[in-house]
Amino acid sequence: MAGEAQDDCLFCKIVAGAVPATIVRETETTIAFRDINPQAPTHVLVIPKAHYRDAAALAAGAPELAADVLRETQAVAELDKLESYRTVFNTGTGAGQTVWHAHAHVLGGRGLHWPPG
């Protein structure tokens, strides 16, 4: 069920403390941690503590929580002293989503060209 922890979800396990992560920020509703396969000098994932399959499900089911995630992307950028950064939500396999728990990537610290990929 949306919002409830899933036993087979890597990010739910990070929220529960069962899987280690390099946490850079934590709020009542979110956790931000370094990506284990960084694509830029700053590559942090910001996730809601509640489980939602993807960004679309998060926005539909808990818009206030989606806003919390977005606020935290800015806080991460400020923490890493980024003048500019990119926030990415991959939604669906074709877009590159590999963990089925909504999450925002915060990327910065190098030139990020457009279009990506």
LINQUI-V231135 format. One record per run of one state. SS is the DSSP state (H for helix, E for strand, - for the rest). FROM is the first residue (numbers start at 0). TO is the last residue. If there is no record, write none. Layout:
ss=<SS | SS>
from=<FROM | FROM>
to=<TO | TO>
This chain:
ss=<- | H | - | E | - | E | - | E | - | H | - | H | - | E | - | H | - | E | ->
from=<0 | 9 | 16 | 22 | 26 | 29 | 34 | 41 | 48 | 54 | 61 | 62 | 79 | 84 | 88 | 92 | 95 | 102 | 108>
to=<8 | 15 | 21 | 25 | 28 | 33 | 40 | 47 | 53 | 60 | 61 | 78 | 83 | 87 | 91 | 94 | 101 | 107 | 116>
